[in-house]
Amino acid sequence: MSVQKVLSEQVKEAVKNIYNVELENVEFQATRKDFEGDITLVTFPMLRQVKTNPVKLGESIGEYLVQNNPEIEKYNVVQGFLNIVLADKYFLDFFRSIKDEPDFGLVAEGEHAIMVEYSSPNTNKPLHLGHIRNNLLGYSVSEILKAAGNKVYRTQIINDRGIHICKSMLAWQRFGHGETPESSGLKGDKLVGNFYVKFDKAYKEEVSYLVAQGKTEEEAKAEAPILQDAKEMLRKWEAGDEEVVELWKTMNQWVYDGFEETYDKLGVDFDKNYFESDTYLLGKDVVAEGLEKGVFYRKEDGSVWIDLTDEGLDEKIVLRSDGTAVYMTQDIGTAIQRVKDFHIDGMVYTVGNEQDYHFKVLFLILKKLGYDWAENLYHLSYGMVDLPSGKMKSREGTVVDADDLIEEMVATAKEISEELGKLEGYSDEEKKELYRIIGLGALKYYILKVDPRKRILFNPEESVDFQGNTGPFIQYTYARIQSILRRADFEYSQPVSDYTLNDKERQLIKQLQLYPETVVLAAENHSPALIANYTYELVKEFNSFYQNVTILGTEDETEKKFRVQLSKAVGEVIKSSFGLLGIQVPERM
């Protein structure tokens, strides 16, 4: 049981015994840095039930706690705040209970199952900087939900059909001369993306030509022959034309192979891929059922809608007048299909904040259709990522490519590591692996330490700083701890019982105590930023301890043993929390 729960019961007991009043609840907060204490009881809310002044109330409760709880050493009262100082025994007992626990802070897997969807790219271009934030968030949130005791399934829905795919296919037919990833040496997603850009270039040229012939821009955009041909190709695909379907399969496979390489570099994976070509007809039967139930209604032109104006939203179409589905229809059908496939209790959709409204509508429709799991749907909405050079563009071929950014991060890590010159004795292979771990750690931490809803200005150089709130700073601290453990040439595993903690040791243990509740809080809020910033605070606390306390050089054997144990426990929590962010930690740096 946490100290807060124990103290809460004892405070209620104290007030019952002294004032004969039964308190409903008790409020604690962290003790302010400028006062002595480990936890603070706020007495003001109690004054509604206990008729006395706040200082007297604090004094009488403090006295009762010291007399009745051996883990409380002393107290002080500042106005209406009772600052409680816990005894060393309390912190030592806690530390002994966790020091050899490999899964400290993590909850064993329960029955509650959640699916996390992320990435969900289009097969007409490579992954870009926005996808990096999406993948890192989705993967990390799935790890955090798992750490909080949920069964988690990771998925992506690949947008593998539609006019944009046909544009790449048509451009390859026209300008590709049989080029393949093997013949060109290009990753498949890059190759297909190049043809999407070529289509756009040819399309713009045709539009300019038609405008010069006297068409309005609107007419020219609609009538451009290359666009008409792409639409014809889409019609053939939908009709199952063998040649078009064969080309579609071939080019999509190139893209999937390319995506797989990028996912591998990023360290993310999926339990199942859904493909829009399989799901685009889902949901139509649900619309028919919803019409019978009166959830949807049909307009005169035959289209089907839902009226959400009573809920502060608007009317939304779910089926066109020609009977074809819209994205909303597919999303309804896909959600229901996933619950059937995996027996999940809820879903997290990692999608940019421009889709906020779409998900409000989707979740509301699923609730109205009577699905109880719809209460457990969450849109992990995130802001855009910009680079200092300006906003990314997507169709002009100037998009910030995910692979290029990963390479740049590894190169930056190499450059900075070489400047610091601390890699004597490393083989070339070890150096290469270290640069990869540092570069990716820098990228992931910089993105994940920010609240998902906020927009990010990503600065590659700043992220690979070995000082401050960065991935490499935390990785370096972990490596420093491993160095201490390698140099500890004595047996230090036996628990220490009779020991007087100094302030730095006490602060470090208090920070370790916060890990389990941080994991739960991060899962509830779907926020890797809470884990990232907790880890940074832990590392700052450790570095303060390291600079102010002698670890291996102390003459006192008990001190030496305890401080090595404490360093080891901190290292394990850094490794665990960084694991939740999908970040590796190096043994040496």
Buried (B, 14 or more C-beta within 10 A) or exposed (E): EEBEEEBBEBBBBBBEEBBEEEBEEBEBEEBEEEEEBBBBBBBEEBEEEBEBEBBEBBBBBBEBBBEEBEBBBBBBBBEBBBBBBBBBBBBBEBBEEBBEEEEBBBBEBEEBBBBBBBBBBBBBBBBBBBBBBBBBBBBBBBBBBBBBBBBBBBBBBBBBBBEBBBBBBBBBEBBBEEBBBEEEEBBBBBBBBBBBBBBBBBBBEBBEEBBEEEBEEEEBBEEBEBBEBBBEBBEBBEEEBEEBBEBBEEBBEBBBEBBBEBBEBBBBEBEEBBBBBBBBEBBBEBBEEBBEEEBBEEEEEEBBBBEBEEEEBEEBBBBBEEEEBBBBBBBBBBBBBBBEEBEBBBBBBBBBBEBEEBBBBBBBBBBBBEBEBBEBBBBBBBBBBBBEEEEBEBBEBEBBBBBBBBEBBBBBBBEBBEEEEEBEEBEEEEBEBBBBBBBBBBBBBBBBBBBBEEEBEBEBEEBBBBEEBBBBBBBBBBBBBBBBEEEBEEEBEEBBEEBEBEEBBBBBBBBBBBBBEBBBBBBEBBBBBBBBBBBBEBBBBBBBBBEEBEBEEBEEEEBBBBBBBBBBBBBBBBBBBBBBBBBBBBEBB
